[in-house]
């Protein structure tokens, strides 16, 4: 029997394995399926909730330590030769504030630990109020995930490309029943399989939400920092690549880009990047795990002893992944949780 099985090879599944290794847990297997790529490969990687003052404290407290945690993990992966320079880009970020939310946004900015200042910007020829955040930026998620996977493999974590059909638990021992007809048993089991988790865990009210992104190769013409307006956002990478996002389509679990999505995002690009005269180089889609609330489910699966779940992060999976994974590792290892978990629990 292996120590721990993780269903889902996205950012939360991989970081859960990372933090478990930090605690001395060995014999970890991560299960994935090529037909359902994790949303974290497709996202933009902004290290802040989009308009954080619109979210509850339960979402924001999962994101408050994103930058320092990513700094620490990236530094380790870089020092060991797994991660190239430029994956973490703390470029700064400007967020638009709507007229009817100036008061709540100002209160949030005053209470945050971030360096902020109010700043007017011209968006589409119109003066818009907003906040400048000096210490925010983005993670280049494909680079980070690839590096983290290589690190985990070298540390003995096994990645298994096989679909999980069902699971069971008896006497504290959990088992995964695989498409091949075999079963694997674990002392601990973690579900971090995104938009499809409710196919395996009935108490997880999560649904798919498709999103699309464009990439422009702007080089020296790229913006110097992230711009988030009500219409969308642009995210510069260190090499001049620039992402433009993103669409939101609840209930759609397809992963192919659409013509309507491209048209919508090209309008955002022209609005936020004045003078843009080039076509996008890449266009892709991912499927986020949505819920009926603005924060995810994290905790023990009801009526189990050693089965845990982290799901429903919607658009904030990458920014909240380090804290979420740390919480899962603390649960699995019987440690005191750094964040109170009662609000995140699942109910039968």
ZARORO-615138 format. One record per residue: residue number from 1; x, y, z of N, C-alpha, C in turn. Coordinates in steps of 0.2 Angstrom, whole numbers. Layout:
BEGIN
ATOM  nr   n.x   n.y   n.z  ca.x  ca.y  ca.z   c.x   c.y   c.z
ATOM NUM     X     Y     Z     X     Y     Z     X     Y     Z
...
//
This chain:
BEGIN
ATOM  nr   n.x   n.y   n.z  ca.x  ca.y  ca.z   c.x   c.y   c.z
ATOM   1     4    -6     0     0     0     0     4     6     0
ATOM   2     3    11    -5     7    17    -5     4    22     0
ATOM   3     9    27     2     7    32     7     1    36     5
ATOM   4     2    39    -1    -3    44    -3    -4    44   -11
ATOM   5   -11    44   -13   -13    45   -20   -16    52   -21
ATOM   6   -14    55   -27   -17    61   -28   -20    61   -35
ATOM   7   -27    62   -36   -30    62   -42   -31    69   -45
ATOM   8   -27    71   -50   -26    77   -53   -19    80   -53
ATOM   9   -17    81   -59   -10    83   -60    -9    90   -61
ATOM  10   -14    94   -60   -13   102   -60    -9   105   -55
ATOM  11   -10   111   -54    -5   115   -50    -7   113   -42
ATOM  12   -13   112   -41   -15   110   -34   -12   103   -32
ATOM  13   -13    98   -37   -11    92   -36    -4    91   -35
ATOM  14     0    95   -40     7    94   -39    10    98   -33
ATOM  15     7   104   -31    10   107   -26     8   103   -19
ATOM  16     3   100   -19     1    96   -13     7    90   -12
ATOM  17     9    87   -18    14    82   -17    21    86   -15
ATOM  18    22    92   -17    28    96   -15    28    97    -8
ATOM  19    22    99    -5    22   100     2    22    94     6
ATOM  20    19    89     4    19    82     7    27    80     7
ATOM  21    30    80     2    37    79     2    41    83     7
ATOM  22    40    89     8    43    93    13    42    91    20
ATOM  23    36    87    21    34    84    28    37    77    28
ATOM  24    40    75    24    43    68    24    39    62    22
ATOM  25    33    64    18    29    59    16    32    56     9
ATOM  26    32    49     9    36    46     3    30    42     0
ATOM  27    32    39    -6    28    35   -10    21    38   -12
ATOM  28    22    43   -16    16    47   -18    15    46   -26
ATOM  29     9    45   -28     7    44   -35     2    49   -37
ATOM  30     3    52   -42    -2    57   -45    -5    54   -51
ATOM  31   -12    54   -52   -15    51   -57   -18    57   -62
ATOM  32   -17    56   -68   -19    61   -73   -22    57   -79
ATOM  33   -25    61   -83   -28    59   -90   -27    64   -95
ATOM  34   -24    62  -101   -23    66  -106   -29    70  -109
ATOM  35   -35    66  -109   -41    69  -112   -44    75  -108
ATOM  36   -41    76  -102   -44    82   -98   -38    86   -95
ATOM  37   -35    90   -99   -29    94   -96   -31    99   -91
ATOM  38   -27    99   -86   -28   104   -80   -29   111   -82
ATOM  39   -34   115   -79   -35   122   -81   -29   126   -79
ATOM  40   -25   124   -75   -19   128   -73   -14   128   -78
ATOM  41   -14   124   -83   -10   124   -89   -12   130   -94
ATOM  42   -18   131   -94   -21   136   -98   -22   143   -96
ATOM  43   -22   144   -89   -23   151   -86   -17   156   -87
ATOM  44   -19   162   -86   -14   167   -87    -9   168   -81
ATOM  45   -11   166   -75    -6   166   -70    -5   172   -66
ATOM  46   -10   177   -66   -10   183   -62   -10   181   -54
ATOM  47    -6   184   -51    -5   182   -44    -9   186   -39
ATOM  48   -16   187   -41   -21   191   -37   -27   189   -39
ATOM  49   -32   188   -35   -39   188   -38   -41   194   -42
ATOM  50   -45   192   -47   -47   198   -52   -52   202   -48
ATOM  51   -50   209   -46   -54   213   -42   -55   210   -35
ATOM  52   -50   209   -31   -50   206   -25   -55   208   -20
ATOM  53   -57   215   -20   -62   218   -16   -69   215   -17
ATOM  54   -70   212   -23   -76   209   -24   -77   202   -21
ATOM  55   -72   199   -18   -72   192   -16   -72   192    -8
ATOM  56   -75   187    -5   -75   186     2   -68   185     5
ATOM  57   -68   186    11   -62   185    15   -59   178    14
ATOM  58   -64   173    13   -62   166    12   -58   165     6
ATOM  59   -59   169     1   -55   168    -5   -49   172    -4
ATOM  60   -49   178    -2   -43   182    -1   -38   179     3
ATOM  61   -40   176     9   -35   173    13   -31   167    10
ATOM  62   -34   164     5   -30   159     1   -25   162    -4
ATOM  63   -26   168    -5   -21   171   -10   -16   176    -7
ATOM  64   -17   178    -1   -13   183     2    -5   182     2
ATOM  65    -3   175     2     4   173     3     6   170    -4
ATOM  66     2   171    -9     4   169   -16    11   171   -18
ATOM  67    13   177   -18    19   180   -20    25   177   -16
ATOM  68    25   178   -10    31   175    -6    31   167    -7
ATOM  69    26   164    -7    27   156    -8    29   155   -15
ATOM  70    27   158   -20    30   157   -27    37   159   -27
ATOM  71    39   164   -24    46   166   -24    50   161   -21
ATOM  72    48   158   -15    52   153   -12    52   147   -16
ATOM  73    47   144   -19    47   138   -23    51   139   -29
ATOM  74    50   145   -33    54   146   -39    61   147   -37
ATOM  75    63   150   -32    70   150   -30    73   143   -29
ATOM  76    69   139   -26    72   132   -25    73   128   -32
ATOM  77    67   129   -36    68   125   -43    73   128   -47
ATOM  78    74   135   -47    79   138   -51    86   136   -48
ATOM  79    87   136   -42    94   134   -39    96   127   -41
ATOM  80    91   123   -42    92   116   -44    92   114   -51
ATOM  81    91   120   -55    91   119   -62    85   117   -66
ATOM  82    79   117   -62    73   114   -65    69   120   -69
ATOM  83    70   126   -67    66   132   -69    70   137   -72
ATOM  84    69   139   -78    73   145   -81    71   152   -78
ATOM  85    75   157   -78    73   163   -76    68   166   -80
ATOM  86    63   170   -76    58   173   -80    51   170   -79
ATOM  87    51   164   -75    44   161   -74    40   166   -69
ATOM  88    43   169   -64    40   173   -59    41   180   -62
ATOM  89    36   184   -63    37   191   -66    33   196   -62
ATOM  90    36   199   -57    33   204   -53    33   211   -56
ATOM  91    29   211   -61    29   217   -66    25   223   -63
ATOM  92    21   222   -58    16   227   -55    10   226   -59
ATOM  93     5   229   -56    -2   228   -59    -7   234   -58
ATOM  94   -10   236   -63   -15   241   -62   -22   238   -63
ATOM  95   -27   239   -58   -33   237   -58   -38   242   -59
ATOM  96   -43   242   -63   -48   247   -64   -53   246   -58
ATOM  97   -56   252   -56   -61   252   -50   -67   255   -53
ATOM  98   -73   252   -53   -79   255   -55   -82   260   -50
ATOM  99   -86   265   -53   -88   271   -49   -91   268   -43
ATOM 100   -95   263   -43   -99   261   -37   -96   257   -32
ATOM 101   -89   256   -33   -85   251   -29   -79   255   -26
ATOM 102   -79   261   -27   -73   265   -25   -72   264   -17
ATOM 103   -77   265   -14   -77   265    -6   -74   258    -4
ATOM 104   -77   252    -7   -75   246    -4   -68   244    -7
ATOM 105   -67   246   -13   -60   245   -15   -55   248   -12
ATOM 106   -56   255   -10   -51   259    -6   -50   255     1
ATOM 107   -56   253     4   -55   250    11   -51   243    10
ATOM 108   -52   240     5   -48   233     4   -41   235     3
ATOM 109   -39   240    -1   -32   242    -3   -29   244     4
ATOM 110   -33   248     8   -30   250    14   -28   245    19
ATOM 111   -32   239    19   -31   234    24   -26   229    21
ATOM 112   -25   229    15   -20   224    12   -13   226    14
ATOM 113    -8   221    13    -1   222    14     2   224     8
ATOM 114    -1   225     3     2   227    -3     3   234    -4
ATOM 115     8   236    -8    10   243    -9     5   246   -14
ATOM 116     1   250   -13    -4   252   -17    -5   260   -18
ATOM 117    -7   263   -23    -9   270   -24   -14   270   -29
ATOM 118   -18   275   -29   -23   277   -34   -20   280   -40
ATOM 119   -23   278   -46   -20   281   -52   -26   281   -57
ATOM 120   -26   286   -61   -31   287   -67   -27   284   -73
ATOM 121   -31   281   -77   -29   278   -83   -34   280   -89
ATOM 122   -31   280   -95   -35   281  -101   -37   274  -104
ATOM 123   -43   272  -104   -45   265  -107   -50   267  -112
ATOM 124   -48   266  -118   -53   267  -124   -54   274  -124
ATOM 125   -50   279  -123   -51   286  -123   -55   289  -117
ATOM 126   -56   285  -112   -60   287  -107   -56   286  -100
ATOM 127   -56   291   -96   -52   291   -90   -55   287   -85
ATOM 128   -51   282   -82   -54   277   -78   -50   277   -71
ATOM 129   -53   276   -66   -50   276   -59   -48   269   -58
ATOM 130   -42   269   -54   -40   262   -53   -34   262   -47
ATOM 131   -32   256   -46   -26   256   -41   -20   253   -44
ATOM 132   -14   255   -42    -8   252   -44    -5   248   -39
ATOM 133    -3   242   -40     0   237   -35     7   236   -37
ATOM 134    11   238   -34    18   238   -36    21   231   -35
ATOM 135    19   227   -30    22   220   -29    18   214   -32
ATOM 136    13   215   -36    10   210   -40    13   208   -46
ATOM 137    11   202   -49    14   200   -56    10   194   -58
ATOM 138    14   189   -61    11   183   -63    16   178   -63
ATOM 139    14   172   -63    18   166   -64    17   163   -71
ATOM 140    23   161   -74    22   158   -81    21   151   -80
ATOM 141    14   149   -79    12   143   -77    14   137   -81
ATOM 142    15   137   -87    17   131   -91    25   129   -89
ATOM 143    29   134   -88    36   133   -86    36   131   -79
ATOM 144    32   134   -75    32   132   -68    30   124   -67
ATOM 145    24   123   -70    22   116   -70    26   111   -72
ATOM 146    30   112   -78    34   108   -81    40   107   -76
ATOM 147    43   112   -73    48   112   -69    47   108   -62
ATOM 148    41   109   -60    39   106   -54    38    99   -55
ATOM 149    35    97   -60    34    90   -62    41    86   -62
ATOM 150    46    89   -65    52    86   -66    55    85   -59
ATOM 151    55    90   -55    57    90   -48    54    84   -44
ATOM 152    47    84   -44    43    79   -41    46    72   -43
ATOM 153    46    71   -50    48    64   -52    55    62   -49
ATOM 154    60    67   -49    67    66   -47    66    64   -39
ATOM 155    61    67   -36    61    65   -29    57    59   -27
ATOM 156    55    55   -33    52    49   -32    44    49   -33
ATOM 157    41    54   -34    34    55   -36    32    51   -42
ATOM 158    27    47   -43    26    43   -49    19    47   -52
ATOM 159    20    48   -58    14    51   -62    11    45   -66
ATOM 160     5    44   -65     1    38   -69    -4    41   -73
ATOM 161    -3    40   -80    -8    42   -85   -13    37   -86
ATOM 162   -18    37   -82   -24    32   -82   -30    35   -78
ATOM 163   -36    34   -81   -42    37   -79   -44    33   -73
ATOM 164   -46    37   -68   -49    34   -62   -57    34   -63
ATOM 165   -59    28   -62   -66    26   -63   -70    27   -57
ATOM 166   -68    25   -51   -71    26   -45   -66    25   -39
ATOM 167   -69    26   -33   -64    25   -27   -68    22   -21
ATOM 168   -65    19   -16   -68    17   -10   -64    18    -4
ATOM 169   -67    17     2   -63    17     8   -65    12    13
ATOM 170   -61     8    16   -63     3    21   -58     3    26
ATOM 171   -60     4    32   -55     4    38   -50     9    37
ATOM 172   -51    15    34   -46    20    34   -41    19    28
ATOM 173   -42    13    24   -38    12    18   -42    14    12
ATOM 174   -39    18     8   -43    21     2   -40    17    -4
ATOM 175   -45    16    -9   -43    13   -15   -45    16   -21
ATOM 176   -41    17   -27   -43    20   -33   -44    14   -38
ATOM 177   -50    14   -41   -52     9   -46   -51    12   -53
ATOM 178   -46     9   -57   -44    12   -63   -47     9   -69
ATOM 179   -46    13   -75   -49    11   -81   -46     4   -83
ATOM 180   -41     2   -81   -38    -4   -83   -41   -10   -80
ATOM 181   -45    -9   -75   -48   -14   -71   -44   -16   -65
ATOM 182   -39   -12   -63   -35   -14   -57   -37    -9   -52
ATOM 183   -34   -10   -46   -36    -5   -40   -29    -4   -37
ATOM 184   -28     2   -34   -22     4   -31   -24     7   -24
ATOM 185   -21     4   -19   -23     6   -12   -18    11    -9
ATOM 186   -21    16    -5   -17    21    -2   -19    22     6
ATOM 187   -14    24     9   -16    26    16   -20    33    16
ATOM 188   -18    37    11   -21    44    11   -23    45     4
ATOM 189   -29    48     2   -31    50    -5   -33    57    -5
ATOM 190   -31    60   -10   -32    68   -12   -36    68   -18
ATOM 191   -41    72   -19   -44    73   -25   -43    81   -27
ATOM 192   -40    82   -32   -38    89   -35   -39    89   -42
ATOM 193   -45    86   -44   -45    85   -52   -50    90   -55
ATOM 194   -50    96   -52   -53   102   -56   -61   101   -57
ATOM 195   -63   103   -63   -70   104   -65   -73    97   -65
ATOM 196   -70    92   -65   -73    85   -66   -73    81   -59
ATOM 197   -72    85   -54   -71    81   -47   -78    78   -45
ATOM 198   -83    81   -47   -90    79   -45   -92    72   -48
ATOM 199   -88    70   -53   -89    64   -56   -87    58   -51
ATOM 200   -82    60   -47   -80    55   -42   -82    56   -35
ATOM 201   -83    63   -33   -85    64   -26   -92    68   -27
ATOM 202   -97    65   -24  -104    67   -25  -105    73   -21
ATOM 203  -101    75   -16  -103    80   -12   -99    87   -14
ATOM 204   -96    86   -20   -93    92   -23   -97    96   -28
ATOM 205  -100   101   -27  -104   104   -32  -100   109   -36
ATOM 206   -96   106   -41   -92   109   -45   -94   108   -52
ATOM 207   -94   113   -57   -96   113   -64   -91   116   -68
ATOM 208   -90   114   -74   -85   117   -79   -87   124   -81
ATOM 209   -82   128   -82   -83   135   -85   -77   136   -90
ATOM 210   -78   136   -96   -73   137  -101   -71   144  -102
ATOM 211   -64   144  -103   -61   151  -104   -56   151  -109
ATOM 212   -55   156  -113   -51   157  -119   -46   162  -118
ATOM 213   -40   162  -121   -35   167  -120   -31   167  -127
ATOM 214   -29   173  -129   -25   174  -134   -17   176  -132
ATOM 215   -13   175  -136    -6   177  -135    -3   181  -141
ATOM 216     0   186  -140     3   191  -145    11   191  -143
ATOM 217    15   190  -148    22   191  -147    24   198  -149
ATOM 218    24   202  -144    25   209  -145    32   212  -144
ATOM 219    36   208  -141    43   210  -140    44   216  -136
ATOM 220    48   221  -139    49   227  -135    43   231  -135
ATOM 221    37   230  -139    31   234  -139    26   231  -133
ATOM 222    28   226  -130    24   223  -125    23   228  -119
ATOM 223    17   228  -115    16   232  -110    21   231  -104
ATOM 224    23   235  -100    28   234   -95    25   230   -88
ATOM 225    18   230   -88    15   227   -82     8   225   -84
ATOM 226     5   221   -79    -2   219   -80    -7   224   -80
ATOM 227   -12   224   -84   -18   229   -84   -24   225   -84
ATOM 228   -28   226   -79   -35   223   -78   -40   228   -78
ATOM 229   -44   228   -83   -50   232   -84   -56   228   -84
ATOM 230   -62   231   -84   -68   228   -83   -69   223   -89
ATOM 231   -66   225   -95   -67   221  -101   -63   215  -102
ATOM 232   -57   215   -98   -52   210   -98   -45   212   -96
ATOM 233   -40   208   -97   -34   209   -95   -28   208  -100
ATOM 234   -22   211   -99   -16   209  -103   -11   207   -98
ATOM 235    -7   202   -99    -2   200   -95     5   199   -99
ATOM 236    10   204   -97    16   203  -101    21   198   -98
ATOM 237    24   194  -102    29   189  -100    36   193  -100
ATOM 238    41   191   -97    48   194   -98    51   195  -105
ATOM 239    49   190  -109    52   190  -116    48   194  -121
ATOM 240    42   197  -118    38   201  -123    32   198  -125
ATOM 241    31   191  -124    25   188  -125    19   191  -121
ATOM 242    13   192  -123     8   195  -120     2   191  -120
ATOM 243    -1   190  -115    -8   186  -115   -13   191  -114
ATOM 244   -19   190  -118   -25   194  -117   -31   189  -115
ATOM 245   -34   190  -110   -40   186  -108   -45   190  -104
ATOM 246   -50   186  -102   -51   179  -104   -59   179  -105
ATOM 247   -62   174  -108   -69   173  -109   -71   169  -103
ATOM 248   -78   168  -102   -81   164   -97   -87   161  -100
ATOM 249   -87   155  -100   -93   151  -103   -95   145   -98
ATOM 250  -100   146   -93  -102   141   -89  -105   135   -92
ATOM 251  -103   129   -90  -107   123   -92  -103   120   -98
ATOM 252   -98   124  -101   -95   121  -107   -88   118  -105
ATOM 253   -88   111  -106   -82   108  -104   -77   106  -110
ATOM 254   -78   109  -116   -74   108  -122   -68   112  -121
ATOM 255   -62   110  -124   -56   113  -124   -53   116  -130
ATOM 256   -58   117  -135   -55   120  -141   -57   127  -142
ATOM 257   -53   131  -145   -55   138  -145   -60   140  -150
ATOM 258   -64   145  -150   -69   147  -154   -68   153  -158
ATOM 259   -72   154  -163   -71   161  -167   -74   166  -163
ATOM 260   -80   165  -159   -83   171  -155   -78   173  -150
ATOM 261   -74   168  -147   -70   169  -141   -64   174  -144
ATOM 262   -61   172  -150   -56   176  -153   -58   183  -154
ATOM 263   -64   184  -157   -67   191  -159   -67   195  -152
ATOM 264   -70   192  -147   -71   195  -140   -64   197  -138
ATOM 265   -59   193  -138   -53   194  -135   -49   199  -139
ATOM 266   -49   199  -146   -46   204  -150   -49   211  -149
ATOM 267   -55   212  -147   -58   218  -145   -54   221  -139
ATOM 268   -54   216  -134   -50   218  -127   -43   220  -129
ATOM 269   -40   216  -133   -33   218  -135   -32   225  -138
ATOM 270   -37   227  -142   -36   233  -146   -38   239  -141
ATOM 271   -42   237  -136   -44   242  -131   -39   243  -126
ATOM 272   -35   238  -124   -30   239  -118   -23   240  -121
ATOM 273   -22   239  -128   -16   240  -131   -16   244  -137
ATOM 274   -17   251  -135   -18   256  -141   -12   255  -146
ATOM 275   -14   256  -152    -9   255  -157    -8   248  -160
ATOM 276   -11   243  -156    -9   236  -158   -11   235  -166
ATOM 277    -7   233  -170    -8   231  -177    -6   224  -179
ATOM 278    -5   220  -174    -3   213  -176    -9   208  -174
ATOM 279    -8   202  -177   -13   197  -175   -10   193  -170
ATOM 280   -15   189  -166   -12   185  -161    -9   179  -164
ATOM 281    -4   176  -160     0   171  -163    -3   164  -160
ATOM 282    -6   164  -155    -9   158  -152   -16   159  -149
ATOM 283   -20   154  -148   -26   155  -146   -28   148  -143
ATOM 284   -30   148  -136   -31   141  -133   -37   142  -128
ATOM 285   -39   137  -125   -45   136  -121   -43   132  -115
ATOM 286   -46   133  -109   -46   128  -104   -52   128  -100
ATOM 287   -53   123   -95   -59   122   -92   -58   123   -84
ATOM 288   -61   129   -82   -60   130   -75   -66   126   -70
ATOM 289   -64   125   -64   -69   122   -60   -73   128   -56
ATOM 290   -79   129   -58   -84   134   -55   -88   131   -49
ATOM 291   -90   135   -45   -95   134   -40  -100   139   -39
ATOM 292  -105   138   -34  -110   143   -33  -108   148   -28
ATOM 293  -102   148   -26   -99   153   -21   -92   155   -24
ATOM 294   -89   160   -20   -83   163   -23   -77   160   -20
ATOM 295   -77   155   -16   -71   152   -13   -72   144   -14
ATOM 296   -67   140   -14   -67   133   -15   -69   129    -9
ATOM 297   -69   122   -11   -70   117    -6   -63   114    -4
ATOM 298   -61   114     2   -55   111     5   -57   107    11
ATOM 299   -55   101    11   -56    98    18   -57    90    17
ATOM 300   -59    87    22   -60    80    22   -67    78    18
ATOM 301   -67    73    14   -73    71    11   -78    68    16
ATOM 302   -84    70    17   -88    68    22   -89    60    22
ATOM 303   -90    57    28   -90    50    29   -84    46    27
ATOM 304   -78    49    27   -72    46    26   -67    47    32
ATOM 305   -62    44    32   -57    44    37   -51    48    34
ATOM 306   -48    45    28   -42    48    25   -43    50    18
ATOM 307   -48    53    16   -49    55     9   -51    63    10
ATOM 308   -47    67     6   -47    74     6   -48    77    -1
ATOM 309   -51    83    -1   -52    86    -8   -51    94    -8
ATOM 310   -49    96   -13   -48   103   -15   -50   105   -22
ATOM 311   -56   108   -22   -59   109   -29   -63   116   -29
ATOM 312   -64   118   -35   -69   124   -35   -66   131   -35
ATOM 313   -59   131   -37   -56   138   -37   -57   142   -42
ATOM 314   -61   140   -47   -63   144   -53   -58   148   -56
ATOM 315   -58   155   -56   -52   159   -59   -46   160   -55
ATOM 316   -46   157   -49   -41   159   -44   -37   153   -42
ATOM 317   -37   148   -47   -33   142   -45   -26   143   -44
ATOM 318   -23   146   -49   -15   147   -49   -13   152   -43
ATOM 319   -17   157   -41   -15   162   -36   -16   158   -29
ATOM 320   -21   154   -29   -23   151   -22   -20   144   -21
ATOM 321   -16   142   -26   -14   135   -26    -9   134   -20
ATOM 322    -4   138   -19     1   137   -14    -2   136    -7
ATOM 323    -6   140    -5    -9   140     1   -14   134     2
ATOM 324   -18   133    -4   -22   127    -4   -19   121    -3
ATOM 325   -13   120    -7    -9   114    -6    -6   113     1
ATOM 326    -4   119     4    -1   118    10    -6   116    15
ATOM 327   -12   118    15   -18   116    19   -19   109    18
ATOM 328   -19   106    12   -20    99    11   -15    95    14
ATOM 329    -9    97    14    -3    94    17    -4    94    24
ATOM 330    -6    99    27    -7   100    34   -12    95    37
ATOM 331   -18    95    33   -23    90    34   -21    83    34
ATOM 332   -17    81    29   -15    74    28   -10    72    33
ATOM 333    -6    77    35    -1    75    41    -4    76    48
ATOM 334   -10    78    48   -13    79    55   -10    85    59
ATOM 335    -8    90    55    -5    96    58   -11   101    59
ATOM 336    -9   106    63   -14   112    64   -14   116    58
ATOM 337   -20   118    55   -21   121    49   -19   129    50
ATOM 338   -15   131    45   -13   138    45   -19   143    44
ATOM 339   -25   141    41   -31   144    40   -37   140    42
ATOM 340   -41   143    46   -47   140    48   -51   136    42
ATOM 341   -52   130    43   -55   126    37   -63   126    37
ATOM 342   -66   127    42   -73   126    43   -77   129    37
ATOM 343   -76   135    35   -80   138    29   -79   134    23
ATOM 344   -73   131    22   -72   127    16   -74   120    15
ATOM 345   -77   118    21   -79   111    21   -84   109    17
ATOM 346   -85   102    15   -90   100    11   -96    97    16
ATOM 347  -102    97    14  -107    95    18  -111    89    14
ATOM 348  -113    84    17  -116    78    14  -123    80    12
//
